[in-house]
Amino acid sequence: MDTLARIPTARMHLGLMLALTFATGIVDALCYLGLDQVFTANMTGNVLLLGMAVGEGGDLTLLGPVLALVGFVVGGALVGRVLKDSHEPWSALSTGLLSLVAVVVLAVGVVLLVTGGEPHRVVRLTVTAALGVAMGTQAAAARFIAVKDVTTIVVTGTITALAIDSPLGNGRQRSAGRRTAAVVLLVAGAALGALLLTWNLAAALLLAGLLIAVVTVLGDLHARAVRAAAPSPLQP
């Protein structure tokens, strides 16, 4: 615990949020390639898919993107309700919410493992909705933890900031390391998710769920260690 307490909170949270970004890439690769071309974390992409399904139809389905979007909003609202009075970047409530995310992702992975092969459409839609809730919860919890330039779900703003501060832009190169890491890890997660999908549909989600669980445990232990090491207000 003393070792954890010596890690600066900002550095610890950055590492944990980057790990969640990697997990998000895995989840979205599985969802898009294995669940009717739907994103459950990247709502920009999902809203675009929804719009194209409305306008063009054809092979694009409408129900999946709607379920993912509604689930994501429900997850975000849940976090807003639970953490509305929280004044800590990582509290026991944050741990509970991220634990819920890990449980949902792992449970969905087990369901896909049991069903095997090509899941029934009802199963796929249920999985889409459940993962939408999980990813919305994760994104909102990460927003409260508030690591600059790392949202865990999207990198459009991160790439924009990289371009602005690049040598071709204003040359300031602020936070270039963390911004680049966020982009690379999302891509790497998606690549790994796609690779695992060729082996087993459930493998990607089981790995992502385990990674989210590890992040949650480490974040909770670090928060507890920092609180324990802080001087008591009664001490001179």
C-alpha positions as CSV (number, residue, x, y, z in Angstrom):
1,M,0.0,0.0,0.0
2,D,2.9,2.4,0.8
3,T,4.3,1.8,-2.7
4,L,0.9,2.6,-4.3
5,A,0.6,5.7,-2.2
6,R,3.9,7.0,-3.5
7,I,2.6,7.0,-7.1
8,P,1.3,10.5,-7.9
9,T,-2.5,10.4,-8.4
10,A,-2.3,12.1,-11.8
11,R,0.2,9.6,-13.1
12,M,-1.8,6.6,-11.7
13,H,-5.1,7.8,-13.1
14,L,-3.5,8.5,-16.5
15,G,-2.2,4.9,-16.7
16,L,-5.5,3.5,-15.7
17,M,-7.5,5.5,-18.1
18,L,-5.1,4.6,-21.0
19,A,-5.7,0.9,-20.0
20,L,-9.5,1.5,-20.2
21,T,-9.0,3.1,-23.6
22,F,-7.2,-0.1,-24.8
23,A,-10.1,-2.2,-23.4
24,T,-12.6,0.1,-25.3
25,G,-10.9,-0.7,-28.6
26,I,-11.3,-4.4,-27.9
27,V,-15.0,-4.0,-27.1
28,D,-15.9,-1.8,-30.1
29,A,-14.0,-4.1,-32.5
30,L,-16.1,-7.1,-31.2
31,C,-19.3,-5.1,-31.4
32,Y,-18.8,-3.7,-34.9
33,L,-17.4,-6.9,-36.5
34,G,-19.4,-9.4,-34.5
35,L,-22.7,-7.7,-33.6
36,D,-24.4,-6.2,-36.7
37,Q,-21.9,-3.3,-37.3
38,V,-22.7,-1.4,-34.1
39,F,-20.5,0.6,-31.8
40,T,-21.3,0.5,-28.1
41,A,-18.6,2.9,-26.9
42,N,-17.9,5.3,-29.8
43,M,-21.2,7.1,-30.0
44,T,-20.0,9.4,-32.8
45,G,-19.6,6.4,-35.0
46,N,-22.8,4.9,-33.7
47,V,-24.9,8.0,-34.4
48,L,-23.5,8.1,-37.9
49,L,-24.5,4.5,-38.4
50,L,-27.9,5.3,-37.1
51,G,-28.3,8.2,-39.5
52,M,-27.1,6.1,-42.5
53,A,-29.6,3.3,-41.5
54,V,-32.4,5.9,-41.5
55,G,-31.4,7.4,-44.8
56,E,-30.2,4.5,-46.8
57,G,-31.6,1.3,-45.2
58,G,-30.4,-1.7,-47.1
59,D,-28.1,-3.9,-45.1
60,L,-27.8,-1.4,-42.2
61,T,-30.0,-2.2,-39.3
62,L,-31.7,0.5,-37.1
63,L,-32.5,-1.4,-33.9
64,G,-28.9,-2.2,-32.9
65,P,-27.6,1.4,-33.0
66,V,-30.7,2.6,-31.2
67,L,-30.2,0.1,-28.4
68,A,-26.6,0.9,-28.1
69,L,-27.3,4.7,-27.9
70,V,-30.1,4.3,-25.3
71,G,-28.0,1.9,-23.3
72,F,-25.1,4.4,-23.3
73,V,-27.3,7.3,-22.2
74,V,-28.7,5.1,-19.4
75,G,-25.1,4.3,-18.2
76,G,-24.1,7.9,-18.3
77,A,-27.2,9.0,-16.4
78,L,-26.6,6.3,-13.8
79,V,-23.1,7.7,-13.1
80,G,-24.4,11.3,-13.0
81,R,-27.0,10.3,-10.4
82,V,-24.6,8.2,-8.3
83,L,-21.6,10.7,-8.4
84,K,-23.5,13.9,-8.3
85,D,-22.3,14.7,-4.7
86,S,-18.9,13.2,-5.1
87,H,-15.9,15.5,-4.6
88,E,-13.1,12.9,-5.1
89,P,-11.7,11.9,-8.5
90,W,-11.8,8.3,-7.5
91,S,-14.1,7.3,-4.6
92,A,-15.7,4.1,-3.4
93,L,-18.7,4.9,-5.7
94,S,-16.3,5.1,-8.7
95,T,-15.0,1.7,-7.8
96,G,-18.5,0.3,-7.6
97,L,-19.5,1.8,-10.9
98,L,-16.4,0.5,-12.7
99,S,-16.9,-2.9,-11.0
100,L,-20.4,-3.0,-12.5
101,V,-18.8,-2.3,-16.0
102,A,-16.4,-5.2,-15.5
103,V,-19.1,-7.6,-14.4
104,V,-21.4,-6.7,-17.3
105,V,-18.6,-7.1,-19.9
106,L,-17.5,-10.4,-18.4
107,A,-21.1,-11.6,-18.1
108,V,-21.7,-10.8,-21.8
109,G,-18.5,-12.6,-22.6
110,V,-19.7,-15.7,-20.8
111,V,-23.1,-15.5,-22.6
112,L,-21.4,-15.4,-25.9
113,L,-19.0,-18.3,-24.9
114,V,-22.0,-20.4,-23.9
115,T,-24.1,-19.6,-27.0
116,G,-21.1,-20.1,-29.3
117,G,-21.0,-20.0,-33.1
118,E,-23.4,-17.4,-34.4
119,P,-25.6,-16.1,-31.6
120,H,-29.3,-15.6,-32.2
121,R,-30.4,-12.1,-33.1
122,V,-32.1,-11.6,-29.8
123,V,-28.9,-12.5,-28.0
124,R,-26.9,-10.1,-30.2
125,L,-29.3,-7.2,-29.5
126,T,-29.4,-7.9,-25.8
127,V,-25.6,-7.9,-25.8
128,T,-25.5,-4.6,-27.7
129,A,-27.8,-3.0,-25.2
130,A,-25.9,-4.3,-22.2
131,L,-22.5,-3.2,-23.6
132,G,-24.0,0.2,-24.4
133,V,-24.9,0.6,-20.7
134,A,-21.5,-0.6,-19.6
135,M,-19.6,1.7,-22.0
136,G,-21.7,4.7,-21.0
137,T,-21.0,4.0,-17.4
138,Q,-17.3,3.7,-18.0
139,A,-17.2,6.9,-20.1
140,A,-19.1,8.9,-17.5
141,A,-17.0,7.5,-14.6
142,A,-13.8,8.4,-16.5
143,R,-15.2,11.9,-17.0
144,F,-15.4,12.3,-13.3
145,I,-11.9,11.0,-12.8
146,A,-11.0,13.7,-15.4
147,V,-7.7,12.8,-16.9
148,K,-6.9,15.5,-19.5
149,D,-7.0,14.3,-23.2
150,V,-8.0,10.7,-22.2
151,T,-11.8,10.0,-22.4
152,T,-11.3,6.2,-22.8
153,I,-13.9,6.1,-25.6
154,V,-13.1,8.6,-28.4
155,V,-9.9,10.2,-29.8
156,T,-11.3,12.8,-32.3
157,G,-10.6,15.7,-29.9
158,T,-7.3,14.1,-29.0
159,I,-6.2,13.9,-32.6
160,T,-7.4,17.5,-33.2
161,A,-5.3,18.7,-30.3
162,L,-2.3,16.8,-31.5
163,A,-2.6,18.5,-34.9
164,I,-3.0,21.9,-33.4
165,D,0.0,21.6,-31.1
166,S,2.2,19.7,-33.7
167,P,5.2,21.1,-35.4
168,L,3.0,21.8,-38.4
169,G,0.6,23.7,-36.1
170,N,1.6,26.0,-33.3
171,G,4.6,23.8,-32.4
172,R,3.8,23.7,-28.6
173,Q,3.4,19.9,-28.5
174,R,1.6,20.0,-25.2
175,S,0.6,16.6,-23.8
176,A,1.8,15.0,-27.0
177,G,2.8,11.8,-25.2
178,R,-0.5,11.0,-23.5
179,R,-2.5,12.1,-26.6
180,T,-0.4,9.8,-28.8
181,A,-0.7,7.0,-26.3
182,A,-4.5,7.3,-26.2
183,V,-4.8,7.1,-30.0
184,V,-2.3,4.2,-30.3
185,L,-3.9,2.2,-27.5
186,L,-7.4,2.6,-29.0
187,V,-6.1,1.4,-32.3
188,A,-4.1,-1.5,-30.7
189,G,-7.2,-2.6,-28.7
190,A,-9.3,-2.6,-31.8
191,A,-6.7,-4.6,-33.7
192,L,-6.4,-7.1,-30.9
193,G,-10.2,-7.4,-30.7
194,A,-10.5,-8.1,-34.4
195,L,-7.7,-10.7,-34.1
196,L,-9.4,-12.4,-31.2
197,L,-12.7,-12.4,-33.0
198,T,-11.2,-14.7,-35.7
199,W,-10.6,-17.3,-32.9
200,N,-13.6,-16.9,-30.6
201,L,-16.4,-14.4,-30.3
202,A,-16.3,-14.3,-26.5
203,A,-12.5,-14.1,-26.1
204,A,-12.3,-10.3,-26.8
205,L,-15.0,-9.5,-24.2
206,L,-13.5,-11.8,-21.6
207,L,-10.1,-10.1,-22.0
208,A,-11.6,-6.6,-21.9
209,G,-13.6,-7.5,-18.8
210,L,-10.6,-8.8,-17.0
211,L,-8.6,-5.7,-17.9
212,I,-11.4,-3.4,-16.7
213,A,-11.5,-5.4,-13.4
214,V,-7.8,-5.0,-12.9
215,V,-8.0,-1.3,-13.5
216,T,-10.8,-1.0,-11.0
217,V,-8.9,-2.9,-8.3
218,L,-5.7,-0.9,-8.8
219,G,-7.6,2.4,-8.8
220,D,-9.4,1.5,-5.6
221,L,-6.3,0.3,-3.9
222,H,-4.4,3.4,-4.9
223,A,-7.2,5.7,-3.7
224,R,-7.3,3.9,-0.4
225,A,-3.5,4.1,0.0
226,V,-3.5,7.8,-0.7
227,R,-6.2,8.4,1.8
228,A,-4.4,6.3,4.4
229,A,-1.2,8.1,3.9
230,A,-2.8,11.6,4.1
231,P,-2.2,13.3,7.4
232,S,-5.1,13.5,9.8
233,P,-6.7,16.9,10.1
234,L,-6.3,16.5,13.9
235,Q,-2.5,16.1,13.6
236,P,-0.5,19.3,14.3
